[in-house]
């Protein structure tokens, strides 16, 4: 229409309402409205004929003077989210290219379906986003990172290997391994409830249970070329990144074909974003286990160290006995240390403060009496 302004003759434009045949019979419409309905039907026919096939590359419309493409996608009104995604993807690619950043390498980066990762995390709670970022970048609060303050890099569960973000997923401590398999059971239930291709589900769950010990190539010896491509892509990405929600583009392609051929109402976008979140939840579960082990107020490592120090201080007080205590304060020595392991230690800490205060009071009182006696003695 912009180019029509350059015509040598005068044109007059009028608006014709769309979809008038929804309210009136086609025969009752004027010629302009009938033509409009015909064009609408032809456009829909083209779309329906493309169903189940790979869509053609987007192009500029005839006589369209300007068209903006980002990442191969044509930007139209309401494309803010697409622009934001492609900008973030470029920033992430440049960041991961830095040798100092512990993230996916360039080959892995190109195999990951970043659209699903972005769509899943942008809807997640802010602190979950922060944790996911730290886990992928390898800068979460592991003992390796905390060693500058604590000087102990060992894993609090196995007490053997250096605790890194990668080790959080691969720790051999019995409780962690058991929790990992139970979390993968929940992932399998999610796959069954969300119309996942059975062959694809079998590969994903078996690979997850393998904990990096088996490649995807070993799991699909007699599959089609689509699964061969899947194996190459997933093995390139690796088990750790997969468990961090970095799913392969081939996973999305296989599941998309399955959904298109089925009667499922599940969309590929919702399925892929859901898979990303479920995988992240498995990894997050390992962190929750680890943090309870370290920070639990009654039985965590930090609590155990605190209570061990408290036990030693109380034993020192008991060793001193009644010496340094007033008669009315001797009841403070009647304390049961056996209950310390099953409690938070708060009562025992208060008891220790009371004992120390009683001894301080005794010393102050006796020191004052000694000074008074010295002043009363004749020269």
C-alpha positions in Angstrom: 0.0 0.0 0.0 3.0 2.3 0.6 4.2 1.8 -2.9 0.7 2.4 -4.3 1.1 6.0 -3.3 3.5 6.4 -6.2 0.8 5.5 -8.8 0.0 8.2 -11.4 -3.7 7.9 -10.8 -5.7 8.6 -7.6 -6.6 5.7 -5.3 -9.3 5.6 -2.7 -8.9 3.1 0.2 -11.8 1.7 2.2 -11.8 -0.8 5.2 -13.6 -4.1 4.8 -14.4 -5.9 8.0 -12.9 -9.4 8.3 -14.8 -12.7 8.9 -18.2 -11.3 8.0 -19.2 -14.8 6.9 -19.2 -15.7 10.6 -22.3 -13.6 11.1 -24.0 -13.8 7.6 -24.4 -16.3 4.8 -21.8 -15.9 2.1 -24.5 -15.2 -0.5 -25.8 -12.3 1.6 -22.4 -10.4 1.5 -21.5 -7.7 -0.9 -18.8 -8.5 -3.5 -16.0 -6.7 -1.5 -16.8 -8.8 1.6 -17.0 -12.0 -0.4 -13.5 -11.4 -1.9 -12.2 -10.7 1.6 -13.6 -14.0 2.8 -12.1 -15.8 -0.2 -8.6 -14.5 0.5 -8.9 -15.4 4.2 -9.9 -19.0 3.2 -6.9 -19.3 0.8 -4.5 -18.1 3.5 -5.8 -20.6 6.0 -5.6 -23.4 3.3 -1.9 -22.7 2.9 -1.3 -23.0 6.7 -3.3 -26.2 7.0 -1.4 -27.8 4.1 1.9 -27.1 6.0 0.8 -28.9 9.1 3.2 -31.6 10.1 5.9 -30.2 7.7 8.8 -28.0 8.4 7.7 -24.4 7.9 9.3 -22.4 5.1 11.8 -19.7 5.9 10.1 -16.4 6.8 10.4 -13.7 4.1 9.3 -10.1 3.7 5.8 -9.5 2.4 5.4 -8.2 -1.2 5.9 -4.4 -1.2 7.0 -4.5 2.4 9.7 -1.8 2.6 11.3 -2.8 5.9 11.5 -6.2 7.7 13.5 -7.0 10.8 14.8 -10.5 11.4 16.5 -11.7 14.6 17.9 -15.2 14.8 16.1 -16.1 11.5 12.7 -15.0 13.0 10.8 -12.2 11.5 9.9 -9.6 14.1 6.4 -8.3 14.2 4.3 -6.4 16.8 4.6 -8.1 20.2 8.1 -9.5 19.4 9.7 -8.0 22.5 10.2 -11.5 24.1 11.9 -12.8 20.9 14.3 -9.9 20.8 15.0 -10.2 24.5 15.7 -13.9 24.1 18.1 -13.5 21.2 19.9 -10.7 22.9 20.4 -12.9 26.0 21.5 -15.8 23.9 24.2 -13.7 22.3 25.3 -12.4 25.7 25.4 -15.9 27.1 27.4 -17.2 24.1 30.0 -14.5 24.6 30.2 -15.1 28.3 30.7 -18.9 28.0 33.4 -18.3 25.3 35.5 -16.7 28.1 38.0 -19.4 29.3 37.6 -18.2 32.9 33.9 -19.0 32.9 33.0 -22.6 33.8 30.1 -23.2 31.5 29.1 -25.1 28.3 31.8 -24.9 25.7 31.0 -23.5 22.2 30.2 -27.0 20.8 27.9 -27.8 23.6 26.3 -24.3 23.4 25.2 -24.9 19.8 23.5 -28.2 20.7 21.4 -26.9 23.5 17.8 -25.8 22.9 18.2 -22.4 24.6 14.6 -21.3 23.7 13.3 -23.9 26.2 15.8 -23.0 28.9 15.0 -19.4 28.6 11.2 -20.0 28.5 11.4 -22.2 31.6 13.6 -20.0 33.8 12.0 -16.7 32.9 8.8 -18.0 34.6 10.7 -19.4 37.6 11.1 -17.6 41.0 13.9 -15.2 41.1 16.0 -17.1 43.7 15.6 -20.3 41.7 17.0 -18.4 38.6 20.0 -17.2 40.7 20.7 -20.8 42.0 20.4 -22.3 38.4 22.9 -19.6 37.1 25.4 -20.3 39.9 25.2 -24.1 39.4 25.8 -23.9 35.7 28.6 -21.3 36.1 30.2 -23.4 38.8 30.1 -20.7 41.4 27.5 -21.9 43.8 28.3 -22.1 47.6 30.2 -25.4 47.6 33.1 -26.0 50.0 35.5 -25.4 47.1 34.1 -21.8 47.0 33.8 -21.5 50.8 37.4 -22.7 51.4 38.7 -19.2 51.4 36.9 -18.8 54.7 36.7 -22.3 56.1 39.9 -23.8 54.5 38.1 -27.2 54.0 37.2 -28.1 50.4 36.0 -31.6 51.2 32.5 -32.7 50.5 30.4 -32.7 53.7 28.6 -36.0 52.7 31.4 -38.3 51.5 34.1 -36.3 53.3 36.5 -37.4 50.6 36.4 -35.6 47.2 36.7 -31.8 46.8 33.1 -30.4 46.7 32.4 -28.7 43.4 29.2 -28.0 41.6 29.8 -31.1 39.5 30.5 -33.2 42.6 27.1 -32.2 44.1 25.5 -34.3 41.3 28.1 -37.2 41.3 28.7 -37.7 45.1 28.7 -41.4 46.0 27.3 -41.0 49.5 24.5 -43.5 49.9 21.8 -40.9 50.9 22.5 -38.7 47.9 22.5 -41.5 45.4 19.2 -42.8 46.8 17.6 -39.3 46.7 18.8 -38.9 43.1 17.1 -42.1 41.9 13.9 -41.1 43.8 14.0 -37.7 42.0 14.4 -39.4 38.7 11.4 -41.6 39.5 9.4 -38.4 39.8 10.8 -37.2 36.5 9.7 -40.5 34.9 6.2 -40.0 36.3 6.1 -36.5 34.8 7.1 -37.8 31.4 4.3 -40.4 31.5 1.8 -37.8 32.5 2.8 -35.3 29.8 2.5 -37.3 26.6 6.2 -38.1 26.1 7.3 -40.3 23.3 7.9 -43.7 24.9 11.2 -44.4 23.1 12.4 -40.9 23.9 11.3 -41.3 27.6 13.2 -44.6 27.8 16.4 -42.9 26.6 16.1 -39.9 28.8 15.3 -41.8 32.0 18.0 -44.5 31.4 20.6 -41.9 30.7 19.7 -39.9 33.8 19.9 -43.0 36.0 23.3 -43.8 34.5 24.8 -40.8 36.3 27.2 -40.2 33.4 28.5 -43.7 33.4 26.9 -44.6 30.0 26.8 -42.6 26.8 23.5 -42.2 24.9 25.2 -43.9 22.0 25.3 -47.1 24.1 21.6 -46.8 24.8 20.4 -46.7 21.2 22.3 -49.3 19.2 19.5 -50.0 16.7 17.5 -46.8 16.4 16.7 -44.5 13.5 18.8 -41.6 12.2 16.9 -39.2 14.4 18.1 -41.1 17.5 21.6 -41.3 16.1 21.6 -37.5 15.9 20.1 -37.4 19.4 22.9 -39.5 20.8 25.6 -37.4 19.2 24.0 -34.2 20.5 23.3 -35.4 24.1 26.8 -37.0 24.4 28.3 -33.7 23.3 26.3 -31.8 25.9 27.1 -34.3 28.6 25.3 -35.8 31.6 26.0 -32.9 34.1 24.7 -30.2 31.7 21.7 -32.4 30.8 20.8 -32.7 34.6 21.1 -28.9 34.8 18.3 -28.5 32.2 20.4 -28.1 29.1 18.3 -30.3 26.8 19.3 -31.1 23.2 17.6 -29.6 20.2 17.2 -33.2 19.0 15.1 -34.0 22.0 12.7 -31.2 21.1 12.6 -32.2 17.5 11.7 -35.9 18.2 9.1 -34.9 20.8 7.6 -32.3 18.4 7.2 -34.9 15.7 5.5 -37.2 18.1 3.0 -34.6 19.4 2.2 -33.6 15.8 1.3 -37.2 14.9 -0.7 -37.8 18.1 -4.0 -36.4 19.3 -2.3 -34.8 22.3 -3.2 -31.2 23.3 0.2 -30.8 24.8 2.3 -28.1 23.0 6.0 -28.7 22.4 6.9 -25.5 24.0 5.1 -26.3 27.3 6.5 -29.9 27.2 10.1 -28.7 26.7 10.0 -26.0 29.3 8.5 -28.5 31.8 11.3 -31.0 31.1 13.9 -28.3 31.8 12.3 -27.4 35.2 12.0 -31.1 36.2 15.6 -31.7 35.4 16.6 -28.7 37.4 14.5 -29.9 40.3 16.4 -33.1 40.4 19.7 -31.2 40.7 18.1 -28.8 43.2 17.1 -31.8 45.3 20.8 -32.7 45.7 21.5 -29.2 46.9 18.7 -29.4 49.4 20.0 -32.7 50.8 23.5 -31.2 51.0 22.3 -28.0 52.8 20.3 -30.0 55.3 23.3 -32.1 56.0 25.5 -29.0 56.6 23.1 -26.5 58.2 20.5 -28.6 60.0 20.1 -27.1 63.4 20.2 -30.4 65.3 22.3 -32.9 63.2 24.0 -30.9 60.4 27.8 -30.7 60.2 27.9 -27.1 61.4 25.6 -28.0 64.3 27.7 -31.0 65.2 30.9 -28.9 65.3 29.1 -26.3 67.4 27.8 -28.9 69.8 31.2 -30.6 70.1 32.7 -27.3 71.2 29.8 -26.8 73.6 30.3 -30.3 75.1 34.0 -29.6 75.7 33.2 -26.3 77.4 30.6 -28.0 79.6 32.9 -30.9 80.5 35.6 -28.3 81.5 33.1 -26.7 83.8 32.1 -30.0 85.3 35.8 -30.9 85.8 36.2 -27.7 87.9 33.5 -29.0 90.2 32.1 -27.0 93.1 35.2 -25.0 93.5 34.5 -21.4 92.5 30.7 -21.7 93.0 28.4 -20.4 95.8 26.4 -23.1 97.6 23.2 -22.0 96.0 24.7 -22.3 92.5 26.0 -25.8 92.8 22.8 -27.2 91.3 24.1 -25.9 87.9 26.5 -28.9 87.8 23.6 -31.2 87.6 23.4 -31.4 83.7 22.9 -34.4 81.4 25.2 -34.2 78.4 23.6 -37.3 76.8 20.6 -35.2 75.6 22.9 -32.9 73.7 23.1 -35.0 70.5 19.3 -35.1 70.2 18.7 -31.4 70.7 19.6 -28.1 69.2 22.0 -27.4 72.0 20.3 -24.2 72.9 19.4 -25.2 76.5 22.9 -26.5 77.1 24.4 -23.2 75.8 22.2 -21.2 78.2 23.3 -23.6 81.0 27.0 -22.9 80.1 26.4 -19.2 80.3 24.8 -19.5 83.7 27.7 -21.6 85.0 30.3 -19.0 83.7 28.2 -16.2 85.2 28.0 -17.9 88.6 31.8 -18.4 88.7 32.4 -14.8 87.6 30.0 -13.6 90.4 31.9 -15.8 92.9 35.3 -14.4 92.0 34.0 -10.8 92.0 32.3 -11.3 95.4 35.3 -13.0 97.0 37.7 -10.5 95.4 35.7 -7.6 96.9 35.6 -9.3 100.3 39.4 -9.8 100.3 39.9 -6.2 99.4 37.7 -5.0 102.2 39.5 -7.3 104.7 42.8 -5.9 103.6 41.7 -2.3 104.2 40.5 -3.2 107.7 43.8 -4.7 108.9 45.8 -2.4 111.2 49.1 -1.1 110.0 
